[in-house]
């Protein structure tokens, strides 16, 4: 009997291990870069990458050079980018596809379907290797997300090993095969300049002494093991249905909150659905704190103009509202509920993420992980000021401190002349 019980216990223990995931937050931009590049170098079978923005700069070229290298080694490489923000030159994209790096665009622009082309975008950010390891978060593939530009983004990723990577891989392939995801257009190559450009990038990359300074195995030894990670994503459709998928799942977490919700969202615009969710939570004595960009730090005047007119009402609802006030721009998208649930991904609390974009979030039900994320979010809060119930920053005479007169005027013009005609698109 004891032997039978031991077998049963061992069986369920092994099952629990098979369902377990290991996770680690990536706040440091250099780590965010190094982990991605070392994951690529170590890939054995398949690389699946999806991003809203893929730039044409040093970071992007280095990623592309490594993707070509891995494709030449026989690794299956799939790169999916939102068509409006795919900045890979057509010549370079053609060369890469000839080298078996598969590149597809999400929802190509169509003048005859102008509304759909502008509205429906892929905002996912996933970096999956061998269906075993994955990075999700707010970062795109561009220098500014890795501390390499004059003005950078403060951002956050979640690195994960385990079943979550396989689940994300299956979602990636479903989206990859959708009718509205098309192969990047090829052009006739007149010479081998694209190939030579990547040859030079690859040579320079492997000559960097900093590569040997980062030990991925050692870095992974500090991962936290959790029972599992839940993947929130939207349905694979030619058009996103309003208030479905990731938005509904995140809002449900807030609806079930018992004591606290803290949110980092670089773009914050209240929809009627989100307002109702927050009001209901506040009525249950749930404390809500939100950190978003100030006009000084934001990289987007249009969404900021939509937010500025709401911030007084947000505070008067009973929400503790803070604005990031630094030279860099705030771009982290995270949430902690009841000190138990941690979520990191691509979702902004605004109409676009709720109703128009595809979005992904990794959600961990673990108090240690929630505490780590809270600590990370509190560090960002140190670079912020609080908004009082008059809609003004505490400790400042100006409603919009640190902002030039020109920027203030342009923002106000957008607020009153543009925002009223773009509801739902911000």
TORFIZA-564272 format. One line per 2 residues: their letters; for each residue x, y, z negated of N, C-alpha, C, O. Coordinates in steps of 0.1 Angstrom, whole numbers. Atoms other than C-alpha are relative to their C-alpha. Layout:
REM residues N
a	X/Y/Z/X/Y/Z/X/Y/Z/X/Y/Z | ...
//
This chain:
REM residues 426
xx	8/-12/0/0/0/0/9/13/0/6/22/7 | -9/-11/0/28/24/-9/7/2/13/9/14/17
xx	-6/-1/-13/45/16/24/-9/6/10/-5/14/18 | 10/-6/-10/13/24/43/-1/15/-3/-2/22/7
xx	2/-14/4/9/57/24/12/8/5/11/19/11 | -12/-7/-4/45/66/32/0/2/15/4/12/20
xx	1/0/-15/39/58/69/-9/11/4/-6/19/13 | 10/-10/-3/8/80/69/6/14/-2/4/23/6
xx	-6/-13/3/26/109/52/11/4/10/11/16/14 | -11/-2/-10/56/106/75/-6/4/14/-2/13/20
xx	7/-3/-12/32/106/105/-5/14/1/-3/22/10 | 6/-14/0/14/138/95/11/10/-2/9/21/3
xx	-11/-9/1/47/154/86/6/2/14/10/14/18 | -5/-1/-13/60/147/121/-9/8/9/-5/16/17
xx	10/-8/-8/28/160/136/1/15/-4/1/23/5 | -1/-14/4/32/192/115/12/7/6/12/18/10
xx	-12/-5/-6/67/196/128/-2/3/15/4/13/21 | 2/-2/-14/56/192/164/-9/12/3/-8/18/14
xx	8/-12/-2/31/220/159/6/13/-5/1/24/-2 | -6/-12/6/55/243/141/7/9/11/11/4/21
xx	-7/-10/-8/70/274/156/10/7/-9/8/8/-21 | -9/-8/7/100/294/146/0/14/6/0/15/18
xx	1/-14/-5/100/332/148/10/9/-6/15/7/-17 | -9/-11/5/121/363/144/-4/13/7/-5/13/20
xx	3/-13/-5/113/400/149/13/5/6/24/4/1 | -11/-7/-6/136/419/173/-3/15/0/-11/20/8
xx	1/-14/0/138/455/164/12/7/7/10/17/14 | -12/-6/-5/174/463/174/0/-2/16/-1/-13/21
xx	1/0/-15/175/472/212/12/-8/5/10/-15/16 | -11/8/-5/210/456/216/-3/-15/-2/0/-22/8
xx	3/14/2/198/423/201/-11/-4/11/-10/-15/16 | 11/2/-10/167/426/224/6/-3/14/2/-12/21
xx	-7/2/-13/191/428/254/8/-13/0/6/-22/9 | -8/12/0/215/401/243/-7/-13/-1/-4/-23/6
xx	8/13/1/189/375/233/-5/-3/14/-5/-15/18 | 5/2/-14/173/379/268/11/-6/9/8/-16/16
xx	-11/5/-9/206/375/286/5/-13/-3/8/-21/6 | -5/13/4/218/346/266/-10/-11/2/-7/-22/5
xx	10/10/-4/185/328/271/1/-3/14/-1/-15/18 | -2/3/-14/189/332/308/12/-9/3/11/-19/10
xx	-12/8/-2/224/319/307/-2/-15/-4/4/-24/2 | 1/14/5/213/288/287/-12/-7/7/-14/-19/3
xx	12/7/-6/182/280/309/5/-12/8/15/-12/15 | -3/13/-7/182/244/322/-10/-4/11/-6/-9/21
xx	11/5/-9/149/239/340/-8/11/6/-10/11/19 | 10/-10/-6/126/269/344/1/13/-8/2/13/-20
xx	1/-13/6/125/306/338/-13/7/5/-15/7/17 | 12/-7/-4/91/325/338/0/13/-7/0/14/-19
xx	0/-13/5/91/362/334/-11/8/6/-13/9/18 | 10/-9/-5/62/386/336/1/13/-7/2/14/-20
xx	-1/-14/5/64/424/331/-8/10/7/-11/9/19 | 8/-11/-6/44/455/336/10/9/8/6/13/19
xx	-10/-8/-7/76/475/346/12/-8/1/18/-14/-8 | -14/6/-2/107/461/362/7/11/8/4/13/20
xx	-6/-12/-6/130/490/370/11/-3/10/13/-15/13 | -12/1/-8/159/496/393/11/7/-7/15/19/-3
xx	-11/-6/7/187/503/369/9/-11/-5/8/-22/-1 | -10/10/3/216/486/352/-5/-12/-7/-1/-24/-3
xx	6/11/7/196/464/329/-7/-9/10/-6/-21/10 | 8/8/-9/172/453/356/9/-7/10/7/-19/13
xx	-9/6/-10/201/446/381/7/-12/-7/10/-22/0 | -7/11/7/219/425/355/-9/-12/-2/-5/-23/-1
xx	9/11/1/188/405/348/-2/-7/14/-2/-20/14 | 2/6/-14/183/399/386/12/-8/4/11/-18/10
xx	-12/7/-3/219/389/390/1/-13/-7/5/-23/-1 | 0/12/7/215/363/363/-11/-10/5/-9/-22/6
xx	11/8/-6/182/351/378/5/-7/13/2/-19/15 | -6/6/-12/200/346/411/10/-11/-3/9/-22/3
xx	-10/10/4/228/327/394/-7/-13/-4/-3/-24/0 | 7/12/5/204/304/377/-8/-8/11/-8/-20/11
xx	7/6/-12/184/298/409/10/-8/8/7/-19/13 | -10/7/-7/216/288/426/5/-13/-7/9/-22/-1
xx	-3/12/8/222/263/398/-11/-10/0/-9/-21/-6 | 11/9/-1/189/247/405/-11/2/-10/-21/-6/-11
xx	10/-3/9/168/263/378/-12/6/8/-10/15/16 | 12/-6/-6/132/272/389/-2/13/-6/-4/15/-19
xx	1/-13/5/129/309/386/-13/7/6/-15/8/18 | 12/-7/-4/95/328/387/0/14/-7/1/15/-19
xx	1/-14/5/93/366/383/-13/6/5/-15/8/17 | 13/-6/-4/58/382/382/0/15/-6/3/17/-18
xx	0/-14/4/55/420/380/-13/7/5/-18/4/16 | 11/-8/-4/26/445/382/5/7/13/15/14/13
xx	-4/-5/-13/27/457/418/3/15/0/11/20/7 | -2/-14/1/25/494/409/13/4/-6/17/15/-5
xx	-12/-3/8/55/492/387/12/-9/3/21/-11/-5 | -11/8/-5/77/468/406/10/9/8/7/12/19
xx	-9/-10/-6/107/490/414/12/-7/7/22/-1/10 | -11/7/-7/129/462/429/0/4/15/-10/2/21
xx	0/-4/-14/140/475/463/-3/-12/9/0/-24/6 | 4/11/-8/125/454/491/11/-8/6/10/-20/7
xx	-12/7/-5/159/445/505/5/-10/-10/9/-21/-7 | -5/8/11/170/432/472/-10/-11/-4/-6/-22/-6
xx	11/10/3/137/414/466/1/-11/11/-1/-23/8 | 0/10/-11/140/397/500/12/-9/-2/11/-21/0
xx	-12/8/2/176/386/493/-2/-10/-12/2/-22/-10 | 3/9/12/165/372/459/-9/-12/4/-7/-23/0
xx	9/10/-4/137/353/475/6/-10/9/3/-22/9 | -8/9/-8/160/338/500/9/-9/-8/13/-20/-4
xx	-9/8/9/181/326/471/-9/-8/-10/-4/-13/-20 | 9/9/8/150/308/456/-4/6/-13/-9/-1/-22
xx	6/-7/11/141/335/431/-14/4/4/-15/12/13 | 14/-3/-4/103/335/434/-5/13/-7/-4/14/-19
xx	4/-13/5/89/370/430/-15/3/5/-17/2/17 | 13/-3/-4/52/378/430/-5/13/-7/-1/16/-18
xx	6/-13/5/32/411/425/-14/-3/-4/-22/-10/2 | 13/1/5/1/414/405/-9/11/6/-5/23/5
xx	10/-9/-5/-29/431/423/7/11/8/7/23/4 | -5/-9/-10/-13/448/453/-10/12/2/-22/10/3
xx	9/-11/-2/-26/483/460/-7/-2/14/-1/-6/24 | 8/1/-12/-54/483/486/-8/13/1/-17/15/-7
xx	7/-13/-2/-67/516/500/-15/-2/1/-23/7/-3 | 15/3/-2/-101/499/507/-6/-5/-13/-18/-6/-14
xx	5/4/13/-103/487/471/7/9/-10/13/4/-20 | -8/-10/8/-89/519/455/-2/-1/-15/7/-1/-23
xx	4/0/15/-108/517/422/6/-12/-7/12/-11/-17 | -6/12/6/-98/481/415/15/1/0/21/-4/-10
xx	-15/0/0/-62/487/426/6/9/-11/16/5/-17 | -5/-9/10/-58/516/402/-3/-5/-14/5/-4/-23
xx	4/3/13/-77/502/373/6/-13/-5/11/-13/-17 | -3/13/5/-68/465/370/15/-2/1/21/-4/12
xx	-15/2/1/-31/461/359/4/-11/-9/-3/-14/-18 | -6/10/9/-10/434/344/10/6/-10/20/11/-6
xx	-8/-6/11/4/447/311/7/-10/-8/14/-6/-18 | -7/11/8/17/413/299/15/3/0/21/9/10
xx	-14/0/1/53/411/288/5/-13/-7/5/-14/-19 | -4/13/5/66/376/285/13/-5/7/15/-2/19
xx	-13/4/-4/100/361/288/2/-15/-5/6/-17/-16 | 1/14/4/98/323/288/11/-9/6/14/-7/18
xx	-11/8/-5/127/298/291/-2/-15/-4/-4/-18/-15 | 1/15/2/123/260/296/-12/-4/-8/-12/-15/-14
xx	13/3/8/88/261/280/3/-2/-15/-5/-9/-21 | -4/3/14/107/261/247/2/13/-8/-1/14/-20
xx	-3/-13/7/116/297/239/-6/12/7/-8/11/20 | 7/-11/-6/98/330/245/2/12/-8/3/12/-20
xx	0/-13/6/100/367/238/-12/7/5/-15/7/17 | 12/-9/-3/68/388/236/1/13/-8/7/13/-19
xx	0/-13/8/64/424/226/-3/12/9/-11/10/19 | 3/-12/-8/64/459/240/10/4/11/7/12/19
xx	-10/-4/-9/96/461/259/-2/-5/15/-7/-16/17 | 0/3/-14/97/462/297/15/-2/4/24/-1/-4
xx	-14/2/-4/129/455/318/4/14/6/2/16/18 | -4/-13/-3/144/490/319/10/5/-10/8/1/-22
xx	-10/-4/10/174/507/303/-6/7/-12/0/5/-23 | 6/-8/12/152/529/281/-5/-9/-11/-7/-4/-22
xx	5/9/11/139/498/262/12/-7/-7/9/-14/-17 | -11/7/6/174/487/253/11/10/-4/23/6/-5
xx	-9/-10/6/190/519/240/11/5/9/22/9/5 | -11/-3/-9/209/527/272/-3/13/7/5/17/17
xx	3/-12/-7/193/560/282/1/12/-10/3/10/-22 | -1/-12/8/193/596/269/-12/0/-10/-11/3/-21
xx	12/1/8/157/592/257/-5/-14/1/-8/-19/12 | 4/14/0/148/557/246/-13/-3/-6/-19/7/-12
xx	12/4/6/119/538/233/3/-8/-13/12/-16/-13 | 0/9/12/116/525/197/-10/-11/2/-22/-8/4
xx	9/11/-3/101/491/203/3/-12/-8/12/-13/-16 | -1/12/8/96/457/189/-4/-13/8/-14/-12/16
xx	4/13/-6/96/421/202/-1/-11/-11/3/-9/-22 | 0/12/8/89/387/187/6/-12/8/1/-15/18
xx	-6/12/-6/112/358/195/-5/-12/-6/-6/-13/-18 | 6/12/5/97/324/192/5/-13/7/8/-13/19
xx	-4/14/-5/107/287/196/-11/-9/-4/-15/-9/-16 | 10/10/4/81/260/197/-12/-1/10/-11/3/22
xx	12/2/-9/46/252/211/-5/12/7/-11/11/17 | 4/-12/-6/38/288/217/6/3/14/-1/8/22
xx	-7/-2/-13/63/288/246/-7/-8/11/-9/-3/22 | 7/9/-10/45/259/263/-14/6/3/-18/6/15
xx	13/-6/-2/11/275/258/1/12/9/-7/14/18 | -2/-12/-8/24/308/272/4/-4/15/-1/3/24
xx	-5/5/-13/40/289/301/-12/-4/9/-13/-1/21 | 12/4/-7/6/274/310/-8/12/5/-14/12/16
xx	7/-12/-3/-11/308/309/7/7/12/1/12/21 | -8/-7/-11/17/323/331/-3/-7/13/-5/0/23
xx	2/7/-12/13/296/357/-14/1/6/-16/2/18 | 14/-3/-4/-25/301/358/-1/13/7/-7/15/17
xx	0/-14/-6/-20/338/365/8/0/12/4/7/22 | -9/1/-12/8/331/389/-7/-6/12/-4/-1/24
xx	7/6/-11/-15/310/410/-13/7/4/-20/2/13 | 13/-7/-3/-44/335/410/1/6/14/11/10/19
xx	1/-6/-13/-56/349/443/5/14/1/10/19/11 | -4/-14/0/-48/385/433/15/1/-4/20/13/-6
xx	-15/-1/3/-11/376/426/6/-5/13/5/-17/17 | -5/3/-13/8/377/459/16/0/0/22/8/-8
xx	-14/0/-2/44/370/470/5/14/4/-2/21/12 | -5/-13/-3/65/402/471/4/0/15/10/-9/20
xx	-2/-1/-14/67/414/507/15/-1/3/23/6/-3 | -14/1/-4/99/405/525/2/9/12/-7/12/20
xx	-4/-9/-11/117/427/550/12/-7/8/18/-16/2 | -11/5/-7/143/420/577/13/6/-6/14/18/-7
xx	-13/-5/6/178/423/562/10/2/12/13/-7/19 | -9/-4/-11/202/441/586/14/-3/-4/23/-4/5
xx	-14/4/4/233/433/565/-1/-7/-13/-12/-10/-18 | 0/7/13/244/417/533/3/9/-12/9/5/-22
xx	-2/-10/11/245/449/512/-7/-4/-13/-1/-2/-24 | 7/4/12/219/436/488/7/-11/-7/8/-11/-20
xx	-8/11/6/239/404/482/12/5/-7/16/1/-18 | -13/-5/5/271/423/477/-3/9/-13/5/9/-22
xx	3/-8/12/254/447/452/-2/-9/-12/3/-6/-23 | 2/9/11/243/418/431/13/-8/-4/16/-11/-16
xx	-14/7/3/278/401/434/8/9/-9/14/4/-18 | -7/-10/8/293/433/420/-6/1/-14/2/1/-24
xx	7/-1/13/267/435/392/4/-13/-8/7/-12/-20 | -3/13/7/273/398/383/15/0/-5/17/-4/-16
xx	-14/-1/3/311/403/383/2/9/-12/10/5/-22 | -2/-9/11/309/433/360/-7/-5/-13/-1/-3/-24
xx	7/6/12/284/416/337/9/-10/-7/10/-9/-19 | -8/11/7/306/386/330/14/5/-4/21/-2/-11
xx	-13/-6/5/336/409/324/-2/7/-13/8/12/-19 | 3/-8/12/319/426/295/5/-8/-13/1/-20/-15
xx	-4/6/12/336/418/262/-11/-2/-10/-10/-10/-19 | 11/1/10/304/424/243/-8/-13/1/-15/-17/-9
xx	7/13/-2/290/391/257/5/-10/-10/-3/-18/-16 | -5/10/9/313/371/235/-2/4/-15/0/-5/-24
xx	2/-4/14/304/391/204/-13/-4/-5/-16/-3/-17 | 13/4/4/269/378/203/-2/-15/1/1/-22/11
xx	1/15/1/262/342/192/-15/-3/-2/-21/-1/-13 | 15/2/1/226/332/200/-3/-11/-10/-13/-10/-17
xx	3/11/9/229/299/180/0/6/-15/-9/2/-23 | -1/-6/13/239/319/149/-12/9/-3/-18/9/-13
xx	11/-9/2/212/345/155/-13/-8/-2/-21/-4/-10 | 12/8/1/186/317/159/-1/-7/-14/-12/-11/-18
xx	0/7/13/196/302/125/-8/8/-10/-11/3/-21 | 7/-8/10/178/331/108/-15/1/4/-22/9/-2
xx	14/0/-3/144/323/123/-8/-5/-12/-3/-13/-20 | 10/4/11/114/318/100/-9/-11/6/-15/-8/17
xx	9/11/-5/95/285/105/-14/3/-5/-16/5/-17 | 14/-2/4/57/290/105/-7/-12/6/-2/-20/14
xx	8/12/-4/29/265/110/-2/0/15/0/-10/22 | 1/-2/-15/21/278/145/-3/14/3/-6/22/-6
xx	2/-13/-4/17/309/165/-12/-1/10/-12/-9/19 | 12/-1/-9/-16/318/183/3/10/12/8/21/9
xx	-2/-8/-11/-14/332/218/-14/7/4/-23/-1/7 | 11/-7/-5/-40/359/226/3/5/14/13/11/16
xx	-1/-5/-14/-45/366/263/-13/1/7/-23/-4/2 | 13/-2/-7/-71/376/288/-2/-11/10/7/-18/14
xx	3/10/-10/-89/354/312/6/3/14/9/15/17 | -6/-2/-13/-74/348/346/-11/2/10/-17/-7/16
xx	11/-4/-9/-99/367/368/5/11/9/16/17/7 | -4/-10/-10/-97/390/398/-4/14/-6/1/24/-1
xx	3/-13/7/-112/417/375/-3/-3/-15/-10/-13/-18 | 2/2/14/-111/420/338/-14/4/-5/-19/14/-1
xx	13/-3/6/-144/418/319/2/8/-12/11/6/-21 | -1/-9/11/-150/446/294/-1/-8/-13/-10/-17/-15
xx	1/5/14/-144/437/257/0/-16/0/-8/-22/-6 | -2/15/0/-131/401/263/14/-3/-4/22/6/-5
xx	-14/5/2/-100/381/256/7/6/-12/2/6/-23 | -9/-5/10/-72/398/237/-7/10/-9/-6/10/-21
xx	7/-10/8/-93/428/226/-10/-6/-10/-10/-2/-21 | 10/6/9/-121/407/212/6/-7/-11/2/-6/-23
xx	-7/7/11/-97/385/193/6/9/-10/6/6/-22 | -7/-10/9/-78/414/178/-11/7/-9/-9/8/-21
xx	10/-7/8/-110/432/168/-7/-10/-10/-11/-5/-21 | 6/9/10/-123/400/152/9/-1/-12/4/-3/-23
xx	-9/1/11/-92/399/130/-3/12/-9/-3/11/-22 | 3/-12/8/-101/435/118/-14/-2/-6/-16/2/-18
xx	14/2/5/-138/425/114/1/-9/-13/-8/-8/-21 | -1/10/11/-126/397/90/10/5/-11/12/-2/-21
xx	-10/-5/10/-101/419/71/-7/2/-13/-19/6/-14 | 6/-2/13/-107/420/34/6/12/-8/-1/17/-17
xx	-5/-11/8/-83/446/21/8/10/8/8/22/5 | -9/-10/-7/-59/462/47/3/-4/14/3/-16/18
xx	-4/2/-14/-50/467/83/10/11/3/6/23/1 | -9/-10/-4/-19/485/95/3/-3/15/6/-14/19
xx	-1/1/-15/-14/492/132/11/10/5/12/21/1 | -9/-8/-8/14/505/154/-5/0/14/-6/-11/21
xx	5/-1/-14/0/517/188/5/13/6/0/24/2 | -6/-12/-6/20/542/209/-11/9/7/-10/21/8
xx	12/-8/-6/-13/552/227/-12/-4/-8/-15/-16/-9 | 12/2/8/-44/556/206/-11/9/5/-11/21/3
xx	12/-7/-4/-77/565/220/-12/-8/-4/-14/-20/0 | 11/7/6/-109/555/202/-11/-3/11/-15/6/17
xx	12/3/-7/-135/536/222/-12/-1/-10/-9/-2/-22 | 11/1/9/-170/533/208/0/-14/-7/-4/-15/-18
xx	0/13/6/-164/496/202/11/0/-11/8/-6/-22 | -11/0/10/-131/502/183/-5/8/-12/-2/5/-24
xx	5/-8/11/-147/530/163/-10/-7/-9/-9/-6/-21 | 9/8/8/-175/507/152/7/-10/-8/3/-13/-20
xx	-8/10/8/-150/480/141/7/7/-12/6/1/-23 | -7/-7/11/-130/505/121/-10/5/-11/-8/4/-23
xx	10/-5/10/-162/521/105/-5/-12/-9/-6/-10/-21 | 5/11/7/-174/487/95/10/-5/-11/7/-8/-22
xx	-11/4/9/-140/478/79/1/10/-11/2/5/-23 | -2/-11/11/-138/511/60/-12/-1/-10/-10/1/-22
xx	12/1/9/-174/505/47/2/-12/-10/-4/-12/-20 | -3/12/9/-160/472/32/12/3/-9/17/-6/-15
xx	-12/-4/8/-132/492/15/13/-6/5/22/-7/-3 | -12/4/-6/-106/480/39/8/12/3/3/21/9
xx	-9/-11/-2/-76/504/40/6/-1/14/12/-12/17 | -6/1/-13/-65/512/75/10/11/2/8/23/-2
xx	-11/-10/-3/-32/529/85/4/-2/15/6/-14/19 | -4/1/-14/-22/537/121/11/10/2/11/21/-2
xx	-11/-8/-5/10/550/135/0/1/15/-1/-9/22 | -1/-2/-14/11/565/170/10/11/3/16/17/-6
xx	-9/-10/-4/31/590/190/-5/14/-3/-17/17/-3 | 3/-15/0/32/628/184/2/5/14/7/-2/23
xx	-2/-6/-13/32/651/214/14/1/3/19/1/14 | -15/-1/-2/69/656/208/6/-13/5/14/-13/14
xx	-6/13/-3/77/619/211/-6/-8/12/1/-16/18 | 7/8/-10/52/606/236/6/1/14/13/11/18
xx	-4/0/-14/61/596/272/-12/1/9/-10/2/21 | 11/-1/-8/26/600/284/-10/11/-4/-17/10/-14
xx	8/-12/4/8/634/284/-15/-3/2/-23/2/-6 | 14/2/-2/-25/620/298/-6/-8/-12/-16/-3/-17
xx	6/7/12/-32/594/270/1/9/-13/-8/9/-21 | -2/-8/12/-18/619/244/-11/11/0/-16/14/-11
xx	11/-11/-1/-43/646/257/-13/-6/-4/-21/1/-10 | 12/6/4/-71/621/252/-1/-2/-15/-11/-2/-21
xx	-1/3/14/-59/613/217/-1/13/-9/-8/13/-19 | -1/-12/8/-53/649/204/-14/5/-4/-16/9/-15
xx	14/-4/3/-90/657/206/-7/-9/-10/-18/-5/-15 | 6/10/9/-98/627/184/6/0/-14/0/-6/-23
xx	-8/4/12/-72/628/157/-7/6/-13/-6/-1/-23 | 7/-5/11/-93/650/133/-11/-9/-4/-13/-12/-16
xx	12/9/3/-123/627/136/6/-14/-5/-1/-20/-14 | -6/13/5/-100/596/131/3/1/-15/0/-8/-22
xx	-3/-1/14/-88/609/98/-12/2/-9/-13/-4/-20 | 13/-2/7/-123/620/87/-8/-13/-1/-16/-14/-10
xx	6/13/1/-134/584/93/5/-7/-13/-2/-16/-18 | -6/7/11/-111/574/64/12/-7/3/17/-16/-5
xx	-12/7/-4/-81/562/83/13/9/-3/13/21/-1 | -13/-7/2/-45/571/73/7/0/13/11/-10/18
xx	-5/-2/-13/-31/585/105/14/7/0/15/17/-7 | -14/-5/-1/6/591/112/4/2/14/0/-6/23
xx	-6/-2/-13/25/605/142/15/-1/-1/21/5/-9 | -15/2/-1/60/594/151/6/14/5/1/20/14
xx	-5/-13/-3/82/625/152/15/-1/1/23/2/-9 | -14/1/-3/116/618/167/3/3/14/-6/6/22
xx	-4/-3/-14/136/624/198/-3/-11/10/-7/-8/21 | 4/11/-8/129/589/211/-15/-1/1/-22/5/-7
xx	14/2/-1/95/577/221/-4/-13/-7/4/-23/-7 | 5/12/7/75/552/201/-8/-9/9/-17/-5/16
xx	6/9/-9/64/521/219/-4/-14/-6/-8/-23/2 | 3/13/6/58/493/194/-15/-2/-1/-22/7/-4
xx	14/3/1/25/475/194/-1/-12/-9/1/-24/-6 | 0/11/11/19/455/162/-12/3/-9/-18/13/-10
xx	11/-1/9/-7/448/136/2/-10/-11/6/-21/-9 | -1/9/11/-7/433/101/-14/1/-7/-19/12/-10
xx	13/1/7/-40/422/84/1/-7/-13/6/-19/-14 | 1/6/13/-44/416/47/13/-6/-5/13/-16/-13
xx	-13/5/4/-6/410/43/2/-15/3/10/-22/-3 | -1/14/-3/-12/376/58/1/-3/15/7/-13/19
xx	0/3/-14/-16/379/96/8/11/7/6/23/5 | -9/-9/-7/11/394/118/-2/-1/15/-3/-13/20
xx	3/1/-14/5/403/155/10/10/7/11/21/3 | -9/-8/-9/31/416/181/-2/-3/14/-4/-15/18
xx	2/3/-14/26/420/218/-1/13/8/7/23/6 | 1/-11/-10/15/444/246/-12/9/-2/-13/19/5
xx	13/-6/1/-19/456/234/1/14/-7/6/15/-18 | 2/-13/6/-25/493/228/-15/2/-4/-24/-4/2
xx	14/-3/4/-56/505/209/-5/12/8/-6/23/3 | 5/-10/-10/-70/524/239/-9/-7/10/-10/-19/10
xx	10/6/-10/-96/519/267/7/-9/10/1/-19/14 | -7/8/-11/-70/505/292/2/-14/-5/-1/-24/1
xx	-3/13/5/-59/477/270/-13/-8/-4/-14/-20/-2 | 13/6/4/-95/470/258/-7/-5/12/-12/-16/12
xx	9/4/-11/-112/469/292/6/-2/13/0/-7/22 | -5/0/-13/-88/471/321/13/-8/2/14/-15/12
xx	-13/7/-2/-53/456/316/-1/-14/-5/-8/-17/-14 | -2/12/7/-43/421/310/10/2/-11/19/11/-10
xx	-8/-2/12/-27/419/275/3/-13/-6/-5/-22/-6 | -3/12/7/-9/393/255/5/4/-14/12/14/-16
xx	-5/-3/14/-3/392/217/3/-14/-6/-4/-24/-4 | -4/12/8/15/366/195/-5/3/-14/-1/13/-20
xx	6/-2/13/-4/362/162/4/-11/-9/2/-23/-6 | -5/10/10/11/345/132/-7/1/-13/-7/12/-19
xx	7/0/13/-9/336/101/10/-5/-11/10/-17/-14 | -11/4/9/20/336/76/4/12/-9/7/23/-3
xx	-2/-12/8/25/359/46/15/5/0/17/17/0 | -14/-4/-1/64/359/49/2/8/13/8/19/13
xx	-1/-7/-12/61/369/85/-7/14/0/-2/24/5 | 7/-13/1/35/396/77/8/10/-8/8/22/-5
xx	-8/-9/8/58/410/50/12/5/8/15/17/7 | -11/-4/-8/87/411/75/-5/11/10/2/21/12
xx	5/-9/-10/66/429/101/-4/13/-7/-2/24/-2 | 4/-12/8/52/453/74/13/9/-3/13/21/-2
xx	-12/-7/2/88/462/65/5/7/12/10/19/12 | -4/-6/-12/96/468/101/-8/12/4/-3/23/8
xx	9/-11/-3/66/490/106/2/12/-10/0/24/-6 | -3/-10/10/74/509/74/13/8/4/14/20/1
xx	-12/-7/-5/108/518/89/-3/10/10/2/21/10 | 5/-9/-10/91/534/118/-7/12/-6/-6/23/-2
xx	8/-10/7/69/553/94/9/11/-6/4/22/-8 | -9/-10/6/99/570/79/3/12/10/8/22/6
xx	-2/-11/-10/102/590/112/-13/6/5/-15/10/16 | 13/-4/-4/66/601/111/-5/10/-11/0/11/-22
xx	7/-8/9/44/627/95/-15/-4/0/-20/-10/9 | 14/3/2/8/623/82/-9/11/5/-6/23/4
xx	10/-10/-5/-22/640/98/-11/1/-11/-16/-9/-16 | 10/-2/11/-45/656/72/-14/1/6/-16/0/18
xx	14/1/-4/-83/658/74/-5/12/8/-16/13/13 | 3/-11/-10/-81/691/94/6/-2/13/6/6/22
xx	-7/4/-12/-62/673/121/13/7/2/18/8/13 | -13/-7/-1/-29/690/113/11/-9/-7/8/-16/-17
xx	-11/7/7/5/675/104/3/6/-13/5/18/-15 | -4/-5/14/13/677/67/14/5/0/23/-1/5
xx	-13/-6/1/42/700/60/4/9/12/15/14/12 | -3/-8/-12/39/719/93/-11/11/1/-22/8/-2
xx	10/-10/-3/22/752/102/-6/-2/14/-18/2/16 | 5/3/-14/18/741/139/-8/-13/0/-4/-22/-6
xx	7/12/-2/-7/716/150/8/-10/8/6/-22/8 | -9/8/-9/19/703/175/14/4/-1/20/11/7
xx	-14/-4/3/53/708/159/10/-6/10/9/-17/15 | -11/5/-8/85/704/179/-2/0/15/6/-7/22
xx	4/0/-14/68/710/212/2/13/7/-2/23/1 | -1/-12/-7/76/736/238/-13/6/4/-23/-1/5
xx	12/-7/-4/50/762/248/-6/-6/13/-18/-8/14 | 4/5/-13/49/748/283/-7/-14/-1/-17/-16/5
xx	6/14/2/42/712/271/-13/1/-6/-22/-6/-3 | 13/-1/7/15/724/248/-11/5/10/-22/0/10
xx	10/-5/-9/-2/744/276/-4/-11/10/-16/-12/13 | 3/11/-10/0/715/301/-9/-10/-6/-18/-15/0
xx	8/10/7/-14/691/275/-14/5/-2/-24/-3/0 | 13/-6/2/-43/714/267/-8/0/13/-20/-3/13
xx	7/0/-13/-51/718/304/-5/-14/3/-16/-16/8 | 4/14/-3/-51/680/308/-12/-4/-9/-21/-10/-5
xx	11/3/10/-73/677/276/-13/5/5/-23/-3/3 | 13/-6/-3/-100/700/289/-4/-1/14/-16/-1/17
xx	3/0/-14/-98/697/327/1/-14/6/-5/-16/17 | -2/13/-6/-87/661/333/-7/-11/-8/-14/-20/-2
xx	5/11/9/-96/639/303/-15/-3/2/-19/-14/2 | 14/3/-1/-134/644/306/-4/-8/13/-15/-14/13
xx	3/6/-12/-133/630/341/7/-14/2/6/-20/12 | -7/12/-1/-111/600/334/-2/-10/-12/6/-18/-15
xx	4/8/11/-129/583/306/1/-15/4/-4/-19/14 | -1/14/-3/-120/546/304/12/-3/8/16/-15/9
xx	-12/3/-8/-89/550/325/13/4/-7/24/1/-3 | -12/-4/7/-65/564/299/6/-11/-8/16/-9/-15
//
